[in-house]
């Protein structure tokens, strides 16, 4: 690829027609108008350069360059994560290039860390944010466990065990929506680290003062006793007491400033609950007192999740749904009837026009002048023509609304419908299915069943809550469907329709400008603000029949 090729790609991604690309040095950067990439002889693979290009183009497109990157020490790292989250949602094809680039960068960092040893205080935190952020905020596994462990050790060596607190900052960074918000979070992290430094200084001062006081006091006491033996004993004993008391007081005073509670490990909480239960059974605790303590333990769990928001506080938070959510067996049971219902009519539901192999016909239509040479060589393909015939050749995306208004029965019905539909489609050749939910567990929209993958029953453990990022969910679905090879593309949105009229208009306009056909499955509601294909159901087992009836009426 040449420089003009990279420039065209950058301008397309950044939506800026005046962006230029140059090759210099061994790093990548941009000032908003010029993208600098590593020299071609510095990079062995084209994919790595494309990853750099996509990243820097994302900055041109989204970063506010009125806020200089050196405004706050961690701004650049947090902004990098925000930009890549946005680019991966906007351009699904960019994920592979960015992942390959970060693998290369991480390998170089591991080599550098082994050669140079631990980094200084602020640099250790900066590296932790950059590389652990790949896992915590982007959900990527591009960094080796060896490097992650080394960087964590560097932080602990410089600051003590503050890893949980740093992780909480990384979790917060997942929800930043602008350069200014990244700057504010960076400033918050700087203030936190500064408070730790002041605590250390306070500890040193208080320890020195307490040691001096202890020595003076012990000397006075021992001199009053009047004999050498008692002086020795008194000095030894009182020195020890004075030093211990002074050290304890100084440490307590120094450590008492700005300390935050650490999240409690899930297994410790489970042990505490089991201990309480056994105490109640043995009569050591009354039911009332045991219940009170159990509620307090639960409060601690919820507070920890609210403040830190990740799986160490409570299993299943912030991790992949198909790995850690508890299956809901009542939903799985209900989904079986959905699978049976949809399976019976799947051919009628998702059949489309499919191109078949050419064949020689006895009669052809008008000859194309470009093919007349075939007459001279008696080529029978002059009468070849390809025909379309009905066949299964469809890509489906199911988007599940899990906003707060879907809580309870509606969410259970939506999950049963989605899980049952996905199972029926997965068992059918020439039809592929992908399932997403909004809001997601870890982001605005989460993919819970990748295309062509077998749906996991753990998806039935998802719970409703939060807002309704419908526009983001539709954009995500349409972008992904745009790249699939299937001839027909269908989007099925399962929702209660609790959305603003303006949002509905925007969404329908986006769908109208795409090649996808949308079907809205309205759960337990009489009307939703959508003018397109709406199918109302109250029982998930009737989904197949309801879809088929709607298609027949529409035709």
Secondary structure as GFF3:
##gff-version 3
##sequence-region A 1 555
A	DSSP	alpha_helix	3	14	.	.	.	ID=ss1
A	DSSP	beta_strand	20	23	.	.	.	ID=ss2
A	DSSP	beta_strand	29	30	.	.	.	ID=ss3
A	DSSP	beta_strand	34	37	.	.	.	ID=ss4
A	DSSP	three_ten_helix	40	42	.	.	.	ID=ss5
A	DSSP	alpha_helix	46	62	.	.	.	ID=ss6
A	DSSP	three_ten_helix	69	71	.	.	.	ID=ss7
A	DSSP	alpha_helix	75	90	.	.	.	ID=ss8
A	DSSP	alpha_helix	94	116	.	.	.	ID=ss9
A	DSSP	alpha_helix	121	136	.	.	.	ID=ss10
A	DSSP	alpha_helix	145	159	.	.	.	ID=ss11
A	DSSP	alpha_helix	163	173	.	.	.	ID=ss12
A	DSSP	alpha_helix	179	224	.	.	.	ID=ss13
A	DSSP	alpha_helix	228	255	.	.	.	ID=ss14
A	DSSP	alpha_helix	266	281	.	.	.	ID=ss15
A	DSSP	alpha_helix	287	308	.	.	.	ID=ss16
A	DSSP	alpha_helix	321	324	.	.	.	ID=ss17
A	DSSP	alpha_helix	329	350	.	.	.	ID=ss18
A	DSSP	beta_strand	351	355	.	.	.	ID=ss19
A	DSSP	beta_strand	359	360	.	.	.	ID=ss20
A	DSSP	three_ten_helix	369	371	.	.	.	ID=ss21
A	DSSP	alpha_helix	373	376	.	.	.	ID=ss22
A	DSSP	three_ten_helix	380	383	.	.	.	ID=ss23
A	DSSP	beta_strand	384	385	.	.	.	ID=ss24
A	DSSP	beta_strand	388	392	.	.	.	ID=ss25
A	DSSP	beta_strand	394	401	.	.	.	ID=ss26
A	DSSP	three_ten_helix	404	406	.	.	.	ID=ss27
A	DSSP	alpha_helix	409	426	.	.	.	ID=ss28
A	DSSP	beta_strand	431	438	.	.	.	ID=ss29
A	DSSP	beta_strand	445	449	.	.	.	ID=ss30
A	DSSP	three_ten_helix	457	461	.	.	.	ID=ss31
A	DSSP	alpha_helix	470	482	.	.	.	ID=ss32
A	DSSP	beta_strand	488	495	.	.	.	ID=ss33
A	DSSP	alpha_helix	501	512	.	.	.	ID=ss34
A	DSSP	beta_strand	517	523	.	.	.	ID=ss35
A	DSSP	beta_strand	533	537	.	.	.	ID=ss36
A	DSSP	three_ten_helix	540	542	.	.	.	ID=ss37
A	DSSP	alpha_helix	543	554	.	.	.	ID=ss38
###
